Amino acid sequence: MMIDELRYDQNGLIPAIVQDAQTGEVLMMAYMNKRALQMTIETGYTHFWSRSRKKYWKKGETSGHVQEVKEILVDCDKDTLLIKAIQHGPGACHTGHRSCFYRDIKGQEVSEKVFSEEDVYGKNSS
């Protein structure tokens, strides 16, 4: 499928869900634009567009916890990506958890931290 055939939103973005290629665990969701997707395909590691910082970022560029892409799937509406990746390092979430989905709907943590965000990023990132 051509990158241009995907259905990006009005800001040129498409949600990308990252899943552990081995366990199936959902690790995170972030946004890509055409260039970030192109960078991901070219390098074999996930790259995203930061809506808050207005810049590209390679997952793990600060922490070293990179995501090695094994497969990129597109949903039936062509408006969401599923990226199956190997998560290098202990976790995907900047809060120190393996997955960004570590809280239930009541706000209770359902999984423990796997690394110290203070040690990795130099500050509390929660």
C-alpha positions, -999 to +999 in steps of 0.1 A: +000+000+000+012+034-008+017+059+020-004+084+001-034+061+001-038+063+039-065+085+054-048+112+075-067+136+096-071+174+089-036+179+104-020+153+082-017+128+111-027+091+115-028+072+149-002+045+152-007+018+178+025+000+188+022-036+199+049-060+212+055-083+183+062-112+206+035-109+233+008-089+216+008-064+245-002-029+234+027-006+243+016+029+232-002+050+207+013+081+190+008+100+158+026+098+125+025+119+094+037+108+060+073+118+068+074+100+102+060+069+086+085+071+058+113+075+084+100+044+102+099+023+071+134+035+060+151+030+094+132+000+108+126+020+140+095+039+151+094+077+145+065+099+153+053+135+151+050+152+184+019+174+185+030+193+216+067+199+206+059+202+168+088+180+158+098+145+148+110+121+174+125+086+173+111+065+200+139+059+225+161+087+213+165+099+249+160+067+269+176+042+245+144+022+246+139+020+209+113+000+190+125-022+162+097-026+136+087-060+125+054-053+107+032-024+099-005-031+094-033-008+082-069-011+094-098-015+070-106+022+068-069+031+062-070+056+090-051+037+118-018+019+118-008-011+139+030-014+143+043-047+156+077-041+171+104-054+194+106-031+224+143-028+233+149-017+269+124-022+297+095+000+287+078+022+261+062+047+285+079+079+296+064+074+330+086+043+337+060+017+328+063-010+301+031+001+284+014+035+283-018+016+293-009+011+329-041+026+346-076+013+346-106+036+340-108+045+377-072+058+376-057+029+395-023+016+384-026-020+372+011-025+364+043-015+381+071+007+368+099-011+351+124+017+351+130+050+368+120+080+347+141+102+369+172+082+361+164+080+324+151+115+317+165+135+346+131+145+360+097+131+370+078+127+337+044+117+351 
